[in-house]
Amino acid sequence: MQEELRSKSRPNFAHTFVGTLGLRLDKAEGRRARATAWLGMVTVYYLVDLTIIHSPGTATGASGAMLREVSVWYALTVWMVYYGGIIVVLGTPAKRWLTDRFGEDRAYLAYETVLGVVFLNQGFSQAVLMYAFGSSFPAAIPVWLTWSVGTVLILVGTTFKLWSAHLAGLDTFYCRDMFLDRRIDRSDESDESGLVASGPYRFFRNPMYGIGTVHAYGFALWCRSVEGLAVAALFQCSIYLFYTVAERPFVNRVYAPCARSAA
């Protein structure tokens, strides 16, 4: 979430890094179970990548065609589950039904765990598609150029994403305030409205949605994948759709009145 409120208990950078990848180690509750499930998923992906995706001959012939088809369906499924899911849960009364039925703590823990799984698969799905559709750039575009520009985008995007998430806090990154439908604890680095006003938030309204996502384009350039650039653009545009449909109305309703009253 971008117009963000940072919680008082800001995680260290290591916790922020793994948190943006879908694993929250800054919270004691359910830490072992979450870590086990997360590491299990990473292991499965690594084994599939090693034995199938990058095995000799997979990228050519019938195997290559099947890999490309599977990668498209994988990316589209993750895209629909992620953006459709967060819009439905956070932008409708669904969240109120979940908290009323299961209690705030249990409902949010379940939501947070599922969201972490989707975060991880978002990265996996784009990586698989970029590899499956790799080397689709025109030969006239030199490799050194795509690698150089890609490296810059990866470094800039990753830096801004981690910097923004660290300042905002992982509770905000996982939309805890939107799920509970109320403002969460403000910090010394927030302004009167409770929104983060330091670091990249001094200059950009949505640093994670804008600059913080350009690393995906960098990986697509590394793979020289036109289709990879397209799916990176699809995911980035979709997060702005979520912002417009669900997040901005919430921020205007919950945080803006606080800013006006403090003025």
N, C-alpha and C positions, 0 to 999 in steps of 0.2 A: 504494500500500500504506500502511496507516495506523499500525499499531503498528511505527513505522518506525525504521530505522537510517539516519542521514545519513552519506554518504561524506565522506572528508577533503577532496576537491576539490569544494567547493560551487560551483555555477554562479552567475553574476550574475543579476539579476532578468530581464534581457532574455532570457538563455538559458533561464531557468525558464519564462518566459511562452510562448515558442515551443515549448519542450519539452512543456508541457502540451497544446499543440495538435498534437503529433505529430512535431515536428522537433527533433532534437538537434543543436545547433550547438556544444555544449560539448565534443564529442568530435571529434578530427581525423580519425579513421578513417572513410572513406566520406562525409565531410561534403559534398563537392561533389555527389556522386551523390544523396544523401538530399535535399539542398536543391533540386536540379533536379526530382526526382520530386515533392516536396512542393509546390513552386511550380507545377508543371504541373497537379497536382490542383486547387489553388486557382484557377488560371486557368480550367480546364474548368468548375468549379462556378460561377464568376462569369459565364462566358459563357452557361451553361445558365440561370442565374438571370435574367440580363439579357434573353435572347432568348426564353425559354420560360415560366419560372415567373412572372415579373413582367410579361410582355408583356400588352398590353390584351386583355381578353376571356378570358384563360386561366382565371381563377377562377370563371367562370360557365358555365352550360350543360354540354354534353357535355365540353368541355375541362376544366372544373372538376371534373367527376366523375372523369375520367381522372387528373387531377393528384392528387386525394385518394386514389384507389386506388393509384397509384404510390408516393405518399408513405408510405402504410401499409406496403406491401411493402418499401420501402427501409428504413424504421425497424425493421421486424421482422427483416429480413436482417442488418442491422448488429447488432441486439440479440443474435441467435442466434450470429453469428460472434464477437462480442466476449466475451460472458459464457460461452457454451459453449466457446469456444476457450481462454480463460484457465483455465477450470476443468479442461479436459482436459489442457492442456499443463502447468500448474503444480500440479495436484492429483493427477496420475497419474504412472506411470513413463515417460510420453512424453518428458519433458524429459531423463531419463537416456539414453534411446535416441538422442535427437538429439545430445547432447554426445558420446556414445560414437562415433557414426557420423561426425560432422563436426568434432569438437573443440569445446571450450568457446567459443573466440573466434568462430569462424564460425557456430556454432549460435546463440549469443546475439545476434550482429549481425543474423542473419536474423530471429530472433524479435522483436527490438527494432524493426526496420524495419517488419515487418508490423503490430506493435502500434501504431506511430506512424500508419500509414495508417488503422487502425481508429479510433484516437482522433479523427483529423480527420473521418472519416465519421460518427462518433457525433454530433458537433456539426452537421454538414451535414444529416443525416437528421432530427434533431429540428427544425431550423430550417425545412426544407421542409414537414414535417407541420404545424407550428404555423401557417405561412402558409396552407397548403391548407385547413386547418380553422379559419381565423381568423374573428373576429367571431361566434363561437357563444355568447358570454355573453348572458345576459338583458339586454335593453335598459335595465332598471331599474338595473343596476349602472353608475354613472357612469364615463365614460372617465378623468376625472382621478384617480379612486380606483385603477383598475387600473394606470395609468401611475405613480402615486406609489408604490404598494406594490411594483410590479415593479421600479422603479428602486432602491429600498432593497434588495430581494433580490438584484439583479444586483451591486450594489456590495459587499454583505456576502459573498455567495457567492464572487465573484471574488477578493476580498481574502483570505479564509480559504484558498481553494484555492492561490493563489500563495504565500502565507505558509507554509503547511504544506509544499508541495512544495519551496520554497526551503530550509527547514530540513532536510527529510529528504534532499534531493538527488535528482537525476533518475535515478540508478541505482536508488534505492529506488522512485521513482515508476513506473519501468518493471519493477519486480519482479526485479531482477538477482539478489538473494539467493535468492529462491524458485526462479528458473530454474536456478541453479547448485547449489541445495540446500545452501547453507551461509551462515553469517554473513559479512557484508561489513564493511569497515573501520569502526570506530566513530570518533566525533569527540568533541571536548571538550564538545559540547552533549548528548551521550548520557549516560544513567545507567549504572550498573554492568552492566546487562544488554545494553547496546549500543543500546537503544531511545531515540529522541529524547524528551527530558524538558523541553524549553523551549518558549517561545511558546505556541501554542494547545494543544500536547500536555501542558501543565501542568494543563489543565482538562478536556480532552476526549480520549477514547481514539482516536476516529476523526474528527478534524476535517475531513478531506477528503471522507469518505463522508457526513457529516452536513451541517454548515454549508457545506462547500465545494461542495455540489451544488445549493444553493437558487437559484443564478442561473438555472438552467433554468426553474424556476417563474416567475421574474421575466420571462423572455422570453415565456413562455406568457401571462402577464398583459398584457404589451405588445400581443400579438397578439389578446388577448381570446379565447383558444382553450381551451375545456374539454378537448378532445382533447389539446391540448398539455400541459395539467396532468397528464393521465392518463399520457402517455408519459414525462414527466419523473419521475413517481412510479414507473413501471415500471423505468426505468433505475436509479433510486436504490435501490429495493428489491432489484434484482438484484445490485448491488455488495455489498450486505450478505449475500446468498446466497453469493457468492464468498468473502466474508470468513469465513462460518461453515463452509463446506465445505472450503476450501483454505487460506486464509491463517492463520486462528487455529490450526489444528492444526500448521502449520509453525512459527509463532511459539512455541507452547508446547513444541515439540520442540527447536528450535534456540536460542532466546533465553532461555526460562524457566530452563533448567538453569544458564545463566551468572549469572542474577540470584540464584538460590538459593545458588550457590557463593560469590558475593560478599557475601552477607548475613552 
